[in-house]
């Protein structure tokens, strides 16, 4: 996937010109966990049983979730760059694995095929 390579290059260029340098991998892992938590908090309040505290609901919840998901993506790309992982190649391999391993797995899953 050339698109992912382009994203990796864009992040790398930003880090080298504006970000000074990459945070170390452990710091990025900590930051990733924090950002995933922010996604979970929003989704829990929008689609789950939790509610927003008075005055804390974003004006546009979809944009807020998109922003947090993009923060997650940015850090994932940073980690991949730091570890010299080509995300496009890794993604293609992962999808091939899913296509082969899971070709009928979900189609035959009674839990997915019954009405909710």
C-alpha positions as CSV (number, residue, x, y, z in Angstrom):
1,X,0.0,0.0,0.0
2,X,1.8,3.0,-1.3
3,X,-0.6,5.3,0.6
4,X,0.7,4.0,4.0
5,X,4.3,4.6,2.8
6,X,3.4,8.1,1.9
7,X,1.9,8.6,5.4
8,X,5.0,7.2,7.0
9,X,7.2,9.6,4.9
10,X,5.0,12.6,5.8
11,X,5.2,11.8,9.5
12,X,8.9,11.3,9.3
13,X,9.4,14.6,7.5
14,X,7.3,16.4,10.2
15,X,9.3,14.8,13.0
16,X,12.6,15.8,11.4
17,X,11.6,19.4,10.6
18,X,9.2,20.3,13.4
19,X,9.2,17.6,16.0
20,X,13.0,17.7,16.7
21,X,13.2,13.9,17.0
22,X,11.1,10.9,17.7
23,X,10.2,10.2,21.4
24,X,11.6,6.9,22.4
25,X,9.5,3.8,21.9
26,X,8.4,3.5,25.5
27,X,7.2,7.2,25.5
28,X,5.4,6.6,22.3
29,X,3.8,3.5,23.7
30,X,2.6,5.5,26.7
31,X,1.3,8.2,24.4
32,X,-0.5,5.6,22.3
33,X,-2.2,4.1,25.4
34,X,-3.3,7.6,26.4
35,X,-4.8,8.4,22.9
36,X,-6.6,5.0,22.7
37,X,-8.1,5.9,26.1
38,X,-9.4,9.2,24.7
39,X,-11.0,7.3,21.9
40,X,-12.6,4.9,24.4
41,X,-13.8,7.7,26.6
42,X,-15.6,9.4,23.6
43,X,-17.1,6.1,22.2
44,X,-18.2,5.0,25.7
45,X,-20.1,8.2,26.1
46,X,-21.6,8.4,22.6
47,X,-22.4,4.7,22.1
48,X,-22.2,3.2,25.6
49,X,-24.1,3.8,28.8
50,X,-21.8,6.6,30.1
51,X,-22.7,10.2,29.7
52,X,-20.7,13.4,29.3
53,X,-20.3,15.6,32.3
54,X,-22.1,18.8,31.9
55,X,-20.3,21.1,29.5
56,X,-17.8,18.5,28.3
57,X,-19.6,17.1,25.3
58,X,-17.7,18.1,22.1
59,X,-19.6,20.3,19.6
60,X,-19.1,17.7,16.9
61,X,-18.6,14.2,18.4
62,X,-17.7,12.6,15.1
63,X,-15.0,15.1,14.5
64,X,-13.7,14.7,18.0
65,X,-13.5,10.9,17.6
66,X,-11.9,11.3,14.2
67,X,-9.3,13.6,15.7
68,X,-8.5,11.1,18.5
69,X,-8.3,8.2,16.0
70,X,-5.8,10.3,13.9
71,X,-3.7,10.9,17.0
72,X,-3.6,7.1,17.5
73,X,-2.6,6.6,13.8
74,X,0.1,9.2,14.1
75,X,1.7,7.4,17.0
76,X,1.4,4.0,15.3
77,X,3.2,5.5,12.3
78,X,5.9,6.9,14.6
79,X,6.4,3.5,16.2
80,X,6.6,1.8,12.8
81,X,9.1,4.4,11.5
82,X,11.3,3.9,14.6
83,X,11.3,0.1,14.2
84,X,11.8,0.3,10.4
85,X,8.5,-1.4,9.7
86,X,6.8,-0.8,6.3
87,X,3.2,-0.5,7.3
88,X,1.9,-1.1,3.8
89,X,3.8,-4.4,3.5
90,X,2.8,-5.4,7.0
91,X,-0.9,-4.5,6.3
92,X,-0.9,-6.5,3.1
93,X,0.6,-9.6,4.9
94,X,-2.0,-9.2,7.7
95,X,-4.9,-9.0,5.2
96,X,-3.6,-12.1,3.4
97,X,-3.5,-13.9,6.7
98,X,-7.1,-12.8,7.5
99,X,-8.3,-13.8,4.1
100,X,-6.9,-17.3,4.4
101,X,-7.5,-18.0,8.1
102,X,-10.9,-16.2,8.4
103,X,-12.4,-16.9,4.9
104,X,-15.4,-18.6,6.4
105,X,-14.9,-18.1,10.1
106,X,-17.2,-15.2,10.5
107,X,-19.7,-16.4,8.0
108,X,-20.2,-19.5,10.1
109,X,-20.3,-17.7,13.4
110,X,-23.8,-18.2,14.9
111,X,-23.3,-15.2,17.1
112,X,-22.8,-12.9,14.1
113,X,-25.6,-14.4,12.1
114,X,-28.5,-14.1,14.5
115,X,-30.6,-11.0,14.8
116,X,-29.8,-8.7,17.7
